[in-house]
Amino acid sequence: MPEASFAIEVVGSAHVVVTPEEIDVTNAAALRRALLTASARGRGTLVVDMSGTQFCDSSGINVLVRAHERAKADGGELLLVLPATTVLRVFRITGIDRVIPNFSSLEEAFAQAPSARSGLSDAIAPAHH
């Protein structure tokens, strides 16, 4: 099985990691590496775009919680994009939605992230017109 990879995009001064349809024990380590890479590239806002993710097991949740704690310790923040999906339901049941700030769209996440606002309209808005 080939090694999973995660896209890392830069929007303004924020790094956006886009997750696949499923996050589980088979790709949680790759997600961890992508989050570490993104956070090492620049302190500040790290956004995990989970809009296309339909499943996230405990190994994925663990990686996200640790990345959130690391971002806070470094003076940054980790934000999740979690539209109304089964993943959001699991995060609500487990209480993770109260631990890690989450939003239903990239636009909402960036509205809460002042460091990422520059470049937002150029990077995101055209895709929605």
Buried (B, 14 or more C-beta within 10 A) or exposed (E): EEEBEBEBBBBBBBBBBBBBEBBBEEBBEBBBBBBBEBBEEBEBBBBBBBBEBEBBBEBBBEBBBBBBEBBEEEEBBBBBBBBEBEBBEBBEEEEBBEBBBBBBBBBEBBEBBEBBBBBBEEBBEEEEE
